[in-house]
Amino acid sequence: MSFASVTETLLARACFIKPHRSYIVNMRYIDTIGNNQITLQILSTIPIAQGKTREIKERYLAFQMEEA
């Protein structure tokens, strides 16, 4: 199974986002979202591609509203 097919499968689910070309993140494990990075609950940081911060924040907010 290729990374592209795994990516497609995961991104079809509401809890996954792709903030950068090499990363897929489960939003259930996000601690904070800054201007250029996501910090996970395990304190790892994931970069956000230039120009995607607004989209990522909007999707995360929508996800949080659905989970509440």
ABEGO torsion letter per residue (X at the ends): XBAAAAAAAAAABAABBBABAABBBBAAABABBBAABBBBAAGBBBBBBBGAAAAAAAAAAAAAAAAX
